[in-house]
C-alpha cells in the first residue's frame, strides 16, 4: 500500500511525515546537516547547543572544501618530452622533469616547455654580396629548446630574437661571399658558416635555443636582372663544358704524344747503337784490309775497284761503257729491260737477271783485259 493512499497512515518515506511514528522512516537531511555543523563547530571551538547552531553558516565545511580543492589544483603532470619552469612569487624556483608534481597554486606558476620538438624558422630577403651584387636568399632554420630556464626567463621574445639573429648572421656571411659562390659554388659553406655564427649569437643572448640545421633553400638574382643573370650562368656552364672537353682531349692526346716521343727516343737509341756498331765493324774491316793491301797492293787494289764497281752497278738501272780508242758509247737500259721482263711475266724474270749478269761479266772481263794490257805496256817500257 502506498504511503499516500487511504489507510497508509500518511507515512512519508523521506521525512517525519508529521505522525507519531517519527523514527520509522529515514532521518531528515536538514537534521543531518545540522548535526554535522554542530560537530564541526565543536571541533573548531564554535561550541553551541541544538538551537544556537541552526542560524549559523557552515564556514568550516566551506574551508575544508576549499582546502581540498586547493590541494587538488596544485597537482600537474609533466610529459617525458617536456620540462616545467616553476616560478615562486615571480622568482625562478626550479625546473621539473617528467612525472607528477605538486606546487601551491597562486604562489607558484608553472610553464611547460617542449624540449624535443624540432621547429622551423624561415627568413627571406635581398642582400648585397662581396662583389656588389644583389641576391635573393631563402633560408630555413631547424631548432629546438636546449635550456628551458633561459628560453622562458632570459629573453622576452625568443622567436623574435631568433629571427633577428638569423637575419644578422645570414647578411654577414652573404656579404663576405661572391654572387656566384652564394648561388652555386659555396652554398654548403654559406649554410655552415651561417649556422655557426647564428649559434654564437643565440648563446650570447642566452636564448636557450639550439640550432640543428641551416638550409640555404634558394638563392637567385633579383627578377629585374634575371635574364642577364641567366645568360651569365649559361656562359659559365659553357665555359665549364669546354674546359671539360679540352681536358678530355688532352687526356686522349697527351698519352699518345708521350708514347710517340718514347718510341722516337728508343728508335734513336737503336740507330745510335747500330751506327756505332757498324762504324766499329768498318774499322775492323779496314784494318784487316790494310793488312791485305800491305801484303799485295795490286791484287787488293783491283779487288777494291771491282767491289766498288759492283756496288755502283747494283744500285743503278743504266750502264754506259766507254771503249778506249773508240767513238761509240755502249748504253744498256737495264731499267727498261727489267720493266719489259716484268710485263712478260714471272717466267721472264730469270732471263733478265741472266742478261744483267752477262753484261756485268763482259764489263768486268773488258776491264781486266785493259788493266793487263796497261801493265804489259809499262813493263815493256
Beta strands, then each sheet from edge to edge (+ up, - down):
strand 1: 75-78
strand 2: 82-88
strand 3: 91-96
strand 4: 99-102
strand 5: 108-114
strand 6: 119-128
strand 7: 134-145
strand 8: 209-221
strand 9: 318-322
strand 10: 329-333
sheet 1: 1+ 4-
sheet 2: 3+ 2- 5+
sheet 3: 6+ 7- 8+
sheet 4: 9+ 10-
end
